[in-house]
Amino acid sequence: MSKPNTLRRARNACPVCGKANVPAHDPFCSQGCRDRDLLQWLDDGYRIPGPAIDDSDMEGLDSDAIRPL
Protein backbone atom coordinates (compact mmCIF):
# COMPACT_ATOMS: atom_id res chain seq x y z
CA MET A 1 0.00 0.00 0.00
CA SER A 2 1.35 3.44 -0.89
CA LYS A 3 2.02 6.18 1.64
CA PRO A 4 -0.55 9.03 1.59
CA ASN A 5 0.62 12.39 0.34
CA THR A 6 1.36 14.40 3.48
CA LEU A 7 1.58 17.71 1.58
CA ARG A 8 -2.05 17.54 0.55
CA ARG A 9 -4.31 20.00 2.39
CA ALA A 10 -7.29 18.93 4.42
CA ARG A 11 -10.57 18.91 2.55
CA ASN A 12 -11.97 21.85 4.52
CA ALA A 13 -8.77 23.91 4.60
CA CYS A 14 -8.30 27.39 3.16
CA PRO A 15 -6.19 27.15 -0.03
CA VAL A 16 -4.24 30.29 0.96
CA CYS A 17 -3.32 29.75 4.62
CA GLY A 18 -4.50 26.22 5.46
CA LYS A 19 -6.89 27.19 8.28
CA ALA A 20 -10.38 25.71 8.43
CA ASN A 21 -12.71 27.29 5.89
CA VAL A 22 -15.81 29.28 6.85
CA PRO A 23 -19.08 28.73 4.93
CA ALA A 24 -19.53 32.49 4.39
CA HIS A 25 -16.17 32.66 2.56
CA ASP A 26 -16.02 29.10 1.20
CA PRO A 27 -13.45 27.76 0.29
CA PHE A 28 -11.48 30.42 2.19
CA CYS A 29 -11.28 31.10 5.93
CA SER A 30 -11.77 34.87 5.73
CA GLN A 31 -12.32 37.82 3.43
CA GLY A 32 -8.60 38.58 3.70
CA CYS A 33 -7.59 35.21 2.21
CA ARG A 34 -10.29 35.59 -0.42
CA ASP A 35 -8.87 39.01 -1.40
CA ARG A 36 -5.28 37.69 -1.41
CA ASP A 37 -6.31 34.94 -3.83
CA LEU A 38 -8.05 37.47 -6.09
CA LEU A 39 -4.93 39.64 -6.13
CA GLN A 40 -2.86 36.60 -7.17
CA TRP A 41 -5.17 36.13 -10.17
CA LEU A 42 -5.14 39.83 -11.08
CA ASP A 43 -1.34 40.09 -10.82
CA ASP A 44 -0.80 36.94 -12.96
CA GLY A 45 0.45 35.04 -9.92
CA TYR A 46 -1.21 31.86 -11.17
CA ARG A 47 0.06 32.06 -14.76
CA ILE A 48 1.65 29.08 -16.44
CA PRO A 49 5.23 29.87 -17.49
CA GLY A 50 6.02 29.64 -21.15
CA PRO A 51 7.62 31.51 -23.99
CA ALA A 52 6.43 35.06 -24.62
CA ILE A 53 4.26 35.70 -27.68
CA ASP A 54 5.47 38.37 -30.09
CA ASP A 55 3.08 40.70 -31.90
CA SER A 56 4.34 39.24 -35.19
CA ASP A 57 3.03 35.82 -34.09
CA MET A 58 -0.43 37.32 -33.65
CA GLU A 59 -0.71 38.96 -37.11
CA GLY A 60 -1.82 35.87 -39.01
CA LEU A 61 -4.53 34.83 -36.57
CA ASP A 62 -8.23 35.59 -36.92
CA SER A 63 -9.78 37.75 -34.24
CA ASP A 64 -12.27 34.91 -33.67
CA ALA A 65 -9.40 32.53 -32.92
CA ILE A 66 -8.28 34.67 -29.98
CA ARG A 67 -10.95 34.44 -27.34
CA PRO A 68 -10.57 34.67 -23.58
CA LEU A 69 -11.28 31.44 -21.77
LUMMARRO-133001 format. One record per residue (C-alpha): z, x, y. Coordinates in Angstrom, 3 decimals, m for minus. Layout:
N
+----------+----------+----------+
|       up |     east |    north |
+----------+----------+----------+
|        Z |        X |        Y |
...
+----------+----------+----------+
This chain:
69
+----------+----------+----------+
|       up |     east |    north |
+----------+----------+----------+
|    0.000 |    0.000 |    0.000 |
|   m0.889 |    1.350 |    3.445 |
|    1.642 |    2.016 |    6.176 |
|    1.592 |   m0.545 |    9.026 |
|    0.339 |    0.616 |   12.392 |
|    3.485 |    1.358 |   14.403 |
|    1.576 |    1.576 |   17.707 |
|    0.549 |   m2.052 |   17.538 |
|    2.387 |   m4.305 |   19.996 |
|    4.423 |   m7.287 |   18.926 |
|    2.546 |  m10.572 |   18.909 |
|    4.525 |  m11.967 |   21.852 |
|    4.596 |   m8.774 |   23.913 |
|    3.162 |   m8.297 |   27.392 |
|   m0.028 |   m6.189 |   27.151 |
|    0.962 |   m4.235 |   30.287 |
|    4.620 |   m3.315 |   29.750 |
|    5.463 |   m4.499 |   26.223 |
|    8.277 |   m6.885 |   27.193 |
|    8.427 |  m10.382 |   25.714 |
|    5.889 |  m12.707 |   27.293 |
|    6.849 |  m15.805 |   29.279 |
|    4.931 |  m19.075 |   28.730 |
|    4.394 |  m19.527 |   32.491 |
|    2.559 |  m16.168 |   32.657 |
|    1.198 |  m16.016 |   29.103 |
|    0.290 |  m13.454 |   27.759 |
|    2.189 |  m11.479 |   30.422 |
|    5.928 |  m11.276 |   31.099 |
|    5.729 |  m11.769 |   34.866 |
|    3.431 |  m12.323 |   37.816 |
|    3.703 |   m8.602 |   38.575 |
|    2.206 |   m7.592 |   35.212 |
|   m0.420 |  m10.287 |   35.592 |
|   m1.400 |   m8.872 |   39.008 |
|   m1.411 |   m5.282 |   37.688 |
|   m3.833 |   m6.314 |   34.945 |
|   m6.095 |   m8.053 |   37.467 |
|   m6.131 |   m4.930 |   39.638 |
|   m7.174 |   m2.864 |   36.601 |
|  m10.166 |   m5.173 |   36.130 |
|  m11.084 |   m5.140 |   39.829 |
|  m10.822 |   m1.337 |   40.090 |
|  m12.962 |   m0.798 |   36.937 |
|   m9.916 |    0.450 |   35.045 |
|  m11.170 |   m1.206 |   31.857 |
|  m14.755 |    0.061 |   32.056 |
|  m16.440 |    1.652 |   29.082 |
|  m17.487 |    5.225 |   29.868 |
|  m21.153 |    6.022 |   29.639 |
|  m23.989 |    7.622 |   31.505 |
|  m24.624 |    6.434 |   35.056 |
|  m27.681 |    4.263 |   35.695 |
|  m30.089 |    5.474 |   38.375 |
|  m31.899 |    3.084 |   40.701 |
|  m35.185 |    4.336 |   39.241 |
|  m34.087 |    3.032 |   35.822 |
|  m33.646 |   m0.433 |   37.320 |
|  m37.107 |   m0.706 |   38.957 |
|  m39.008 |   m1.820 |   35.868 |
|  m36.570 |   m4.531 |   34.833 |
|  m36.925 |   m8.227 |   35.589 |
|  m34.238 |   m9.775 |   37.750 |
|  m33.667 |  m12.274 |   34.910 |
|  m32.915 |   m9.400 |   32.534 |
|  m29.984 |   m8.276 |   34.674 |
|  m27.338 |  m10.955 |   34.442 |
|  m23.580 |  m10.565 |   34.674 |
|  m21.773 |  m11.280 |   31.442 |
+----------+----------+----------+
